Amino acid sequence: MTITAVSPRDTRRRVVVVQPYVPGYRTSFFNHLQERLDSEGVALEVLYGLVPPQQAARRDAAPCACAVQVPSRRLPAPGGRSLLWRQVTDRAASADVVVLEQALRNLEAYPLLLRHMVRRAGGHPPRIAFWGHGRTYTKKTSRLQEVAKGALTRQAAWFFAYTEGGASYVSSRGFPRERITVLRNSVDTTELTVTRDRADIQGTPEHAAVAALRERHRLEPGRTALYVGGLDAPKRIPFLLQAARRVAAGLPGFKLLVAGDGVDRPLVEAVACAPDSPVVALGHRAGQDVALLGAVSDVMLMPGRVGLCAVDSFALRTPIVTTDWPWHAPEFEYLEHGRNAVVSRDDPQAYAVAVQRVLNDRSHLESLREACRKDAADYTADGMAERFCDGLLHILGRSV
């Protein structure tokens, strides 16, 4: 199906989703969502602003056919914070439903909510929904901030929670449970899964590519770990590199493949260049390249923030080894220690020991990998789009 932006002459009911920006991992979801809504006679438009500075170094912004960039501005706020304003009111005001990010800093939310509460005579303001974590997972917040966020959220007609934990939190703060959709936040892992499966079949190009990777980087089966993602503060790259050295000291032949980009990339490359370093710096990788890296790796090391990498680990059958650090993203809920992942104490030495143990226990490792394979089917971009579409149709007063 060819997907196009909404025409000004389009008379269908309209849903507008406002995003900070469109990262590459969201494009498939929005395409799936647009196809589903289009089949129900509903138009979708995604409005987004400039890439936030902290994400720009990751180079993960991507085009999306249903998305339109709008003027935006970043305003300084007390405490080193910033407020965001995106010029969406004119396009959003004529929509039937507007879905906003659940965040106090997004200034466009307030006039839209006010418009709906006032219900101007003769007007038909859009119904407002929020989507997001539900509670603040990844940083400390004050009680006042949480109270304000809860009050803002309760003004919405619907809430789309990334995970069950977020839904439970919002419900416990007074939002009606029957107006919450649990999305099971995910990414499109189709390419990862197909490529990873083909890598196990002799005679395929993928199988040959895996053999070449092993030879090029002198990788030993049972001694290879993978990190894939942004190279920045939330991922705790210094911790990762320190732990890699500790693992290598106790496990000869161990290698850590680091695929990613970000402000800490020079740190990774400096360690990788040291004599006899166990770290291999690969730079930014995506799609089939990541699948092949997963095929040569036994585990995925993620001592810092676990988010959607949990879904990738399932698709790659490369179980995550992480820590009980308190600032993981909501998708950390997908991990079950000892079944599809390993969660160690938040200490580099304890973490290194946990990595060594799982690599030395082939039976346990195979059990973890099998659980990852089974769980992969529960977290897909298409399934997430289906649940999002169902919630939107409920808001629009349609049966599903």
N, C-alpha and C positions, 0 to 999 in steps of 0.2 A: 504494500500500500504506500502511495506517495503521501508524505505528510507535509502540510504547508501551514504557514502562519494564518491566524484568523483574519479573514477579510473584513473590512469595515462594513460591508453590505451583508455579512452573515447574520441571518435572523434566528439562528438556533439559540437555545439557552447556553449561557457562557459560564465557564469556571475559569477564574484567574488564580494562579499560584505565584506568590511573590517570594523570590529567592535572593540571598546575598549575591550569588553568582551560580553558574552551572558547571560543576565539576564533571570530569569525564565519566565518573562512576554513576552519575545520575541520568545521563542521556538515554540509556536504554529504558530505564524506568519511565521517564516522561514519554518516550515513544510508545511503550506498551500502554500507558495510561491514556494517551491520546487516541490510540486505536480503539480501546474499549469504550471510551466516552463517545467517540464518533459513531460507533455502532448503535449507541443509545440516543443519537441525535443531539449530543451535547458537544459544544466546542471548548477546547482547552487552549489557554494562553499562559505562558510562563514569563513573568516580568523579572528582570534581574539587573543588578547594578555592577559596579566595578569589583574586581577581585580584591578581597581584603589583603592588606600587606603581609600578614602572617601566613597566608596561603600562596601568595604569588610565587615564592621561591620553589614551590612544589611543581609548578608548570602543569597543573592538572585541569585547567579550565578548558572547556570544549564547546563547540557549537551544537545547537539543538534546533531542529526545524520549527518547533512550536514556541521557541523562546524569542523574546524581544528585549533588547537592552534599553534601559531608560536612564535619564539623567539621575545622578546620585551624588551625595555629598557626605563626607565624614566630618563630624563636629567634635571638638575636644570636650571632655567632661571631667569632673573632679576625680582624683585618684588614678590618673593616667588612663582612664577609660575613654571610650569614644561612643558617640551616638551616630546612628546611621539614618539617612533620609533618602528615600527613592521616590522619584516623581511618578507615582502610580495612580493617583486619585482619579484623574480623568478617565483612564482606561478601566480602572477597577470599579468605578462608581456605576457603570452601566452593566456590570456582570450580575449574575444571579447568586454566585457564591465566590467569595474570595478566601483563599487559604494563605495564612500568614505564618511565618516562622515564630515560634513561641519564644520571644525575647523582649525584654523591657527596652532595649536600646533602639529598637526599630520604630522610628518616629511616625512612619506612615500608618501604623496600626491605630493610633489614637483618633485622627479625624475620621477614619473609616468606621471605627466602633461608635464614635459620637454620632455620626450620620445615621447609623442604624438605631441607636437608642432614642434619638430625637424623633426619627421617622417624620421627616418634613411632609407637610400637607401635599398630597398628590404625588409624592415620590415613592419609589420602590427601591430602597437601599438594598445592597447585597447582604446576604447572610454571611457572617464571618466565622471561619473555622481556624483553629491553630493546629500546627503539627510540630512535633519536636520530642524532646527527651521526657517531658513530664516533670521531672525534678532536675536539679542541677547536679550532674554526675562528676564533671571533670575539673571543678575548682571550688574553692571555699566561697561561700556567700554569707552575707549577714542575714539575720532573722527578718529584718525589714525588707531586704530584697526578695526573700522567699514569700513573705506575706504579699508584697506588691505583685509578684509574678502570679501567685495564686488568684489574687483579685482580678488581674488582667485576664487570665485564662477563663475564669468563670463567666466572663462577658460573652464568650463565644457560643455559637449554636452547636458546635461539634468539636471534638478533639481527636486528632490522629496521633496515637502514641507509637513511638518506635518499637517498644517492647512491652511485655506484660508488666514488668516492674514499674515502668513509667505510667502505665494505665492505672495500676493499683494506687500509686502515689496521688495522681490527679483526683481519682475517685475519693480517696481518703480526705482530700481537702475540699470536698463539697461539690465536685462536678458529677452530674448524673452518669452512672456507669453505662446506661443504655445509650448514651450519646458519645461513647468512646469507641474508636476502632483501633485494634492492635494490628499494626502493619507488618511486624516481623521485618524490620528494616534490613534491606539486602542490596546486593548488586547483581548484575548479570554475569553469571559464571559459566555460561554456555561454552564460550570459546576455551576457557580454562579446562573445563571438564572434558570436552572432546579431545583437545590436544593432549591432555594428561593421559587419557585412556589409550590413545594411539601410540603414545610413547612406550607402552608396555608390549606392543605388538611388533615382533621381529619382521624386518623387511619394509617397515614404513619409514618415511623421511624423518618422522619425529623420533623414532627409535635410534636412527643413525645420528641425529642431532644430539641426543642424550649421550651417546657414546663419545661423540666429539667433545662435548662439554666436560665429561669426566677426564678425558685425556688432556685437554687444554689446561685445566686447572688442577690436575693431579688429585682428583677426588676419590676417596675410598668409601665404598658402601658401608653404611653404619657409622660413618665419621663426618657427615656433612650436615650443616645447618643452613637455614635461609633466613634472612631478614629482607622484607620487601615493604616499602612504604616511605613516608616523608622522613627526611633527616632533619629533625628539629627538636626543640625542647620537650614537647609532650611525649616523644618517643624515647627519651632518655638514652641518647646515643653513647655518651661516655660510659654509662653503666653497661650497655651492650658490649662495647669494645673491651672493657675491663673483664667482664665475664668470659668473653671469647678467649682472652689470654689465659685465664684460669682453667678453662676447660681444656685448652690445648696442652697446658702443662701436665695435666693428668691423663690425657687421652691422645697419644701420638697419632698423627695423621689427621687430626680434626681440622676442618676448614669451615669458616663462616662466609657465605656469599651474601654481600650487601647490595641490594638493588633499590635505588631510590635517589631522590634529589632533595635539596633544601639547604638551609643555612649551615648545617653541620656537615655538609659534604666534604669540605676541606679537611675536617678532623678525621673522617673515615679514610680519605685518600692518604693522609699522612701516616696513619697506622698501617695501612695496607702496603706502603712503600718500605716499611722497616724490614730489616733482614729476618728471614724465617717467620714472618708474620702469618698467623692463621687466617687473617682477614683478606678477602678478595673484593675489591671495590669495582662494581659493575656499572654505576651510574643509573640513570632512569631506565626502567624496563616496563613493558606493558604487554597485555594480550598473550600471544603464543610464547613469547620469550619468558614470561613469568611461569607459564605452565611447564616449560622445559626445565626451568630452575627448580620448580617443585618436584619434578620427576627425578632429579639427581639428589634431592635433599631428603633427609630423614625426619627432621623436625623444623619448625619455624620458631625462631627466637624473638620474643616480643616482651622484654622486661618493662617497657613503658606502656603507654596507653593502648589497650586493646579496643578496637572498634570493629569496623567492617572487615578487617583482616581475619576475623573469626570465620566469616563466610568463605573467604578465599582459602583458608586452611582446610575447610571441609571439602571444597571442590578439588583441591590439590592432594587430598589425603596426606597432608603434612601437618601433624598435630602441633599446636602451639604449646610452648613452654613459657609461662609468664610468672608474674609475682602477685602477691596480695596487696600491691600498691593501691591506695584508696581512690585514685582519680581515673579509673578506667571509664570508657564510654559505655552506653547502655548495652551494646552487643556483647560485652563481657558476660552477660547473663546466659549466653548461648553455650558457654564453656562449662563442662562438668569435670572437676578434678578427678583424675584416675580413670575416666571413661573416654572422653574425646580430647582431653588436654591435661597438662600438668601445671599446677599452681604452687609455686614455692614461696617460702618466706622472702620478704623484700630485703635481701642482702646479697651482694655480689658473690660471696663465697657459697652461701646456701643455694643460690641460683645455679652456680656452676656445678655444684654437686648434683642438683636435680637433673641438669642436662646430661651429665655423665651417666647417671643411673639409668635414665630412659634409653640412652644410646647403647648401654651395655646389656640391657634386658630386651632381647629381640622379641620374646613372646609378648611382653607388655606393649612394646612399640607396635607390633602388628595388631594388637587389640585396639589400641588408640586409633590406628589408621582405619580400621574397619568401622569404628564408630563414626569417624569423620565422614566416611563414604556414605553411610546411612543417613546422617544428619543433613548432608548437602541438599537432599530433595526438599527439606522443610524451609529452605531459605533461598528464594529466587526472586528476581526482579519482576517477573510476570505475576507471580503469586502476590507480591506486594502491591503491584498495580491493580490486581483484581480486588484486593481488600480496600484499597483507596477508592476505587471506582464505586464499590458497593456503598461505602460511607457517603460519598458525594451524592449518589442517587437517593439515599435516605434523606439527606438535607433538602434535596430538590423535591421531595415528596413523591418519589417513584418507588415502586416495589422492586425487589431484587430477586 
